[in-house]
Amino acid sequence: MSLRTKSEIERAELETVLASGVFARSPNLAKMLRYIGSKYLGGEESTVKEYNIGVEAFGRPPDFDPKEDSIVRVEAVRLRQKLKQYYENEGADHAVVISLQVGHYIPLFLHRSEAGTSSEGRLLSIDFLRPPANGGSPDSSSAVPQLEMPGQESPMATADSAGTAAKPTPLSRVRGMKWRLVLALVVVAVGIAILAAIRAARIKVRLGPPTATAVPAQLMKASDPAAAAATASAGSVVRIIAGYSLKDYVDQSGETWGPDRYYIGGQEIVEPRVFIARAPDPTLFQTAREGEFSYRIPLKPGTYELRLYFVETEYGPGTPRGGGENSRVFSINLNGKPLLTDFDIYSDAGGTNIEDERVFKDVSPAADGELHLSFVKEISHPILNALDIFPSPPGKMQPIRFVAQKNPYTDTAGHVWKPDRYFMNGSLAISVNQVQGTRDPGLYTEERFGNFSYAIPVAQGRYAVTLHFAETHFGPDSVGGGGAGSRVFDVDCQGVSLLRSFDIFKEAGGDNRAVVRTFHNLNSNAQGKLLISFVSIKNYASLRAIEVIDESP
């Protein structure tokens, strides 16, 4: 076969795939495949870079930053999966297979005559070594294709019971294969010996529909009565980042979150790196567990508060899958009883890429000393980003305290105020002047200003909300000058007015003075949130800190 003829066949295969119904329904994937395929066939492999794909294929602006916008990496995962599905179905008998290696954007065109066929005449299945667990890009030796006959051992190398790799198949048996596959024969003998370790350590990305998995080792240990007792005695706080497999993570508040454990079923996924509104810490939403799965968490006897963390990144306007409300619906059971039914993250949070946190009080382990959580599919697969369990008084939720600052603050009473969270819109600013009339001027060193809102997750019940203000910009002793009437705004909760035409300077009797307002008997909305809105009338609204106390009887 001449080089020109081969090129023509490859180009024809590219056009056939792009014209298929699979890619006609996935315009983003079609754009990416056409771009990288055309560059490769045109001899311009060196230009196939993440930045170029983002700008030239997806229309991102010239200041596109792949570190901030993950569209290329996310679409590459989806494209790899879509190509695999295509060649397992519609393209099963094609003479050429287009494949995309993990960690690379240059496509690979594999010819049936060179790759070999099975006894049934079907192209041998193709798999690729995954990137290392630390997220680094695979080198040439860790990204070569591995050909396997379905139901048989690899023809390239096998391992004996001691884990020693056998000799690779002689090169004479693969005469005529592309140089990439010849290179594969040389390196796979070594690569396959370490494949199990690589796969055990890596962070998995979504490569196919979620499937049930075996009980992991950490769950089997925790489910053993002796191990469960040891785990429970070590402490009563459990914080888990779902789908996360690295070392413990310390969040912005100084709290430690552990990797995923105690689960059965589902699969780990990596979420696209996008801005998540209202998120207390973005790291909690970079991985997830998806599918039908459950958790069995060992706990000491007692009463606990449970927090479940979600974000919808797949469905909604502007996402690759489209849709929105009713695209993903599932139920959650606690110890065999319904906890959430017909749960729709998109609807609950109010959109895509918005943190959704649900809180439950009076939670206790079952008779076997474990807390049982099960996630059941209704429409599309359930998903969970993180969960948090800690002791709480019966009938009460632990107080919520946070400051409009980037760092936590401990007040004179020993209460810890967490960094700013649950907000939408507005900006942070540091105050120059020290605020008077308070034992804790540290609560007022920064402010959130603008037109903004907070969606504070709480359990069903009644709550007292305390808002802290100080006017440090307007007034005779401040940089903005003016005084009464310079800043006026409204504050609402669930659409009910808390403060009308509120003027901090006027209420305080001057600038740089603390103003505290408390509101009682506030109920959460249907989504389990206290939605507090700050609406500007003259100049921007301003806030220093929020405290929420459970007042339920």
N, C-alpha and C positions, 0 to 999 in steps of 0.2 A: 504494500500500500504506500503510495507516495505521500510526502508531507502535505502536498496541496490537497490531495484527496481526503486525507485524514482531517485536515482543517475544515474542509467543506462539510464532512460528515458531522464534526463537532458543532459547527455553526448551525447546521440543520437541526441537530438535537436540541440546541439551546432555544431555537425558535419554536420547536414542537412543544417543549416544556412550557414556555411562556404563553403559548396559545391554549394550553389545557385549561379545563374548567377549574382545577385546583388553584392556579395562579391568577386566573381571571377574577376570582373572588378575593384575592389578596394583593391589592395594587401596590402596597409598600414592598412586599416581598418580590413582586415582579420588577419593580424599579431597581431594587438592589441586585437581583440576579442578572438583569439585562446589563447593568453597569459593569459589574465585576466580570461577567462573561465576555462582554465586548472588549473590555480592556485586555483580558487575557488572550483572546483570539487575535487581537490586534498587536500583540507583542508589547503591550504597555504594562506588564505586571508590576513594574517598579512604582507606578502611580496609584496602585490599589492600596490606599491607606485609609485609616479610619476617618481622618479629617476630610479627605477628598470625597469619600462616599457620602458623608454627612452633607457636604456643601453641594456636590454635583448630582448626587442621586436623590437626596431627600430635600434639597432646596433650603438647607440651613444657611443663615447669613455668614458673611466672611469672618465674623468674630466667633464662629462656632467653636466651643471648647469641649472636646470629647470627655474630659474629666467631669464636667458639670452636666452634660447632656449625653445620656447613654443610649440614644436611639439606635446607633449602628450596632453596638454589642447586643442589644436586645433583639433587633431584627435578624442578626446573624444566627442567634440561637434558634429563632423561629424558622428561618430559611433552612437551616441544617435539618431540623425536624421535618419540615414540609417536603424537602427533597427525599428524605428517607421514606416517608409515607408514599410519595408519588411512585418511587421505584419498587415499592412493595406491592403496589396495586396497578394503576394504569400503565406505568412504564416498566412492568416486570419483565417484558420480553424485548426491550429495546437493546440495540447493539451497543449503545454507549450509555454510561451512567455518569451524571454530573454529581459530584460530591464536594462538600465544603468541610475542610478539616477544622477540628477544634483549635481555637486560638489563631486562626488564619482567615484572610478574606479572599485569597486567590483560589478560584475553583479548580477542581481536579476532574479531568475528563478521562474516565476509565473505559477501555474498549473490551467488549466481551471476549474477543479473540485473544487478547493479551492477559486479561484477568483470569480466564479459565471459566468453565461452566460445571455445574453439578451433573450427576448422572441423569437428571430429568431435563437437562438443557437450560436450566435457569442460572443466571449470573450468581457467582458466589457472593455471600453477604459481606458487607464491608463495615468494619468498626474502626475507631481511632482511639489511641491512648489519650486519656483525659489530661488536662493541665494539672500541674502540681497543686497541692492543697493550699499553698500560700498565695495562690492567685496569679503567680508569675506566668509569663508566656512560655509555652513549650518550645524547646529547641528542636532542631531537625530530627534528633533521635527519638523524641517523645511525641512526635506528631505524624509519624509515617503510618500508612494504612496497613491493617492486618487483615488478611483474607482468611475466612473460616468457612468450611463446609458445614451447612446446617446439620446438627446432630453428631458431628465428628470433631476430633481434635484438630488443632491447627496443623496444616501440612508443613508449616515452616519450622516449628519447634515444639517440643513437649518437655515436661518436667517430671523427674522421677520423684519418689516419695520423700527424698531428702531435700527436694527443692532445687536440684541441680538441673540446669537447662541442658537438653539434648542437643546434638549437633544439628545445624540447620540443613534443610534439604539442599542437595548440590545445585549449583547455579545452572547446570546444564538442563535441569527440568523446567526452568523458567525462561529459556531462551526466547527472545522476541518480546518480552514484557518491557514496558517503559522503564527508563532509568530510575524513576522514583520507586517502582516496585522492586527492582533489583536491589536498590539500597535498603529497602525494607527487609529483605531476606537477611542482610548482614546484621542489622541492628535489632530485629525483633527477638532473636534468640536471647539477647540480654534483656530487652525490654519486657518480655513476657514474664521473666522471673521476678521483676519488681512491680508488675502490673497490679497484683493483689494489694500490695502496700499502698500504691498510689491511689487506687480506687477507694480503699478504706479511709484514706486521710482527706480526700478532696471535699470541697464544698460542691454539692451537686446543683446543676441548673436544670430547668425544665426541658426534658428531652422527649417526652411523650406523655400520654395520658397517665394520670396517677394510678398506681396499682398497690394492692395490699402488700406489705412487706412482713418478713418474719419478725418475731419479737427480738428487739436488739438486746445486746448483752447487758447494757445498763439497766434495762427494764427487768430482765430476768433476775439480776442481782437485787434490785429494789423490791421485786415481788416476793423474794424469799423472806419468810418471817423474820429471821435473824438480821438480814441485811436491812429490811424495812425498819426494824426497831433501832438499828444503829443510825440509819439516816435520820429518823425522827428525833432521836435524842441529841443529834448534832445541832438542832435548831428547828424553829417552827416557821421560818420564812423561806419560801421557795420562789425564785425568780428564774424564768426560762425564756430564752430567745428561741422561738421555733425555727427549725431548719438550720440552726447555727451549730457549728462543730469545732470551733476554735476554743482557746482558753477563756476563762472568766472575763467578762467585760464590766468595767466600772463606768457607770453613766455620769452625766453632767451633775447629778446631785450627790455623787459619791456612793451610790448603791451598787452592789455587785450582782450581775446577772450571769447565770451559768448557761452552758450549751444545752441543746435539746436532749431530753432524756425522758424516761418513763412512758414512752409512746408505743403504740402498736399501729402499724399501717401508715398509709399516706406516703408522701415523698417530700424530700427537701427541695426547695427552690430558692433561687436568688432573685430578688425583686429588682426592677430597673432603678438605677440611681437617679431619682428625681426629687424635687422638693416636696416634702409631705407637710401640708398645712396642719396646724394645731398639734404637731407631734412633740411630746416631751423630750424625746431624744431620737434623732434620725436612725441611729444604729439598730434600734429595736425593729425597724421596718425594712431592713435590707435583705432579710431572709424570711422564709415562711415554711409551714407544713401545709400541704395541699392534698386533697383526696378525701376518702372516708377513713377516719382514724379516731383513735381514742388515747386518753392518758389515764394512767393509774398511779397516783402520786401519794407516797406514804406520808402521813401526818400524825402528830400527836393528837390525842383527844382534845377537843376544845372548839371554840367558835372563831371563825376566820372571815376575813374579807377577801373576795376573789375579784381580780381585775383581768379582763381579756382584751387584748389589743389587736386591732385589725386595720387594714387599709386596702382599698380596691384600686389596683393599678391596671387591670386588664380590660375592664368594661367601662364604657362611657364615651361621650362625644370626644373625638380627637384621638382615641386610642385605636390600636390596630384592629381590635375585635369589635369596636363600636358598641352599640347597645347602651345599657345604663340600668335603670330600674328593672327588676325582675330578670336580669341576666344571670345573676348568681343568687340563689336562695337556698338556705339550709337550716337545719335545726341543731340545737345543742342540748344534750341531756346531762344532768348532774345526778350521780348515784341512781341512775335509772329513771329519774323523773325529769319532765321538760323544764329547761332553763330558759331557752329562747326558741320560739317557733317562727317559721316563715321569715327568718332573719336575712336581710338584704343589706350588705355593707354600704353599697352605693346610696341607697335610700336613707339609711340610718345616719350616715356621715354627712349627706348633702352633696355628694359628688365624688369624682375621681381624685385620687392622691390627697385625700383628707383623712387624717387620723380619726379612728372611731374606737372609743374605749367604753366598755360596758362593765359596770360595777355591781357586785352582789354581796350582801352582808348576811350574817347568820349561816354561814357555810360550815359544814362539819364533815369529817371523814365518815365513810360507811363502817359497818360493824367489823370489816376485815382490816381496819386501820388505814385504808386508802381512800383518796378522793377520786371518784370515777367520772371522767368527762368524755363524752362521745359526740362526734361531729358527723351528722347524717345528711347526705345529699338529698335535695329536693329538685333544684334546677342548677346544673353545673356543680362543680366540686367545692366543698367547704374549704376554708383557708383560715389559718391562724398565724399571727406574727409573733405574739409573746403572751405570757401569762404571769401573774404576780399573785402570790398568796401570803397573807400575814395575819397574825392574831388581831382580833378586834373585839370590843365588849359586846355582849349579846344585845341585839336590837340597834346597835349604833355603828356608824361608819367612822373610821379614824378621821380626825380633822384634816382639812386640806389647806395648806398655806403656801403661797408663792409670791415672789417679788418681781417687779418689772425690771429685772436685772439678769445678766448672763451667768452669775454665780450665786450659789446658795448663801443664806445669811442666818446666823443664829442670834436670836434676840436675848434680852436680859433675863427673860424667864426660862431660857434654855430651849425654846421652841425653834425647830429648824424650818426655815422658809426656803422652798425649792426655787430654782431659777424659773424664769418666765415660761409659761406653757399654755396650751389650749387656745392660743390667740389666732385670730385671722385679721390680717392687715395691721396698719399702724407701724410705728417705728420706735426704737429705743433711743433715749438721749440721757446724757449724764448731766447732773445739776452741779453748778459751781458753788452755790451757797449752801450752808448747812441749815437744816430745818430745825426750828425751835418748837417748844411745847410738846415734846415727846421724850420718853425714856429711851427710845430706839431710833435715833436719827439715821442709822444705817438702813432702815426700811425705805428711806426717801432719797437716797443718793442718785437714783435713776428713775425714769418715767417712760411709760408707753404713751405716745400721743398720736392723734390722727382720728380717723373714723374707723373704729375697730370693734371687735366683739370677742368674747370668751365663751367657749362651750365646755363647761366644767362637768366631767362625768361623775355622777353620784348614783347611789342606789335609790330605789323608790322610798320616799319619805318626805319629811319637812326639814328645812334647813335655815340657819341664820347666816347671812352673808354680810361681811364687814369689808368696806372699801376704804382705802387709805389714799388721801390726796395731799398735795402741797403745791402752792403757786410759787415757783422759783424763777419764772421768766418775766412775768408782768408785775409791775409795782415800782414804787419810788426807789427801792433798794436793789432792784434787779435790772438786768441788761435790757429788757424789753420796755421799761418805763410803763406808763399808764397806771392802771389799778382796777377798781371795780368796773365791770362791764367789758374788760379787755378779752376775757375768755368766758364763753357761756356755752353749755352743752346739756344734752339730756342723757339719762341713763335708764334703760328699760331691762326688764327680766321677763322672758317669755311674752314679750309684747305689752307687759304691764309696766306703767311708769313707776320708777323708783325715785328718780330726781328729775325735776322739770326746771329748765332754764337755770341750771346749777352754775354758780359763780364761786370758784374756790377762794379767790381773794376776798370777796364780800363775806362769805361764810366764816373765814378765818379772822377777819378783821385786819388783814394786812398780808404782805408777801412773806415767804420763807417760814410759814407756820403750818403745823400739821392739822389736818381736818379728817376726822373719822366718822363714818356713817354706817350704822348697822340696820339691817332689814330682817325681820323675823317671818317665820311660817311660809317660806318660799318652797314651792313644790317643783320637782323635776318635770320635764316634758315627757312625751311618749317615748322618746329616744334615750331617756335616762340622762339628760343633760340639764344644767342650769345655764341657759343661753342669755348672757348679759351683754347688751349692746351699748356702745358709747357713740352718740351722734352729735356732731358739731353743729352749733348755731352761729357762734362768732369765734373765729380762730379754732384751733383744734381742741378736742377733748383730751384729758390727761388723767393718768392713773399711776399710783405708786405700788400698791400691793393689794392682795385679796386673801381673805380668810373665810373658810366655809366650815360651819359647825353643825353636826347632826342634832336636830331638835325633836326627832321622832319620839313619841311617848313610849 
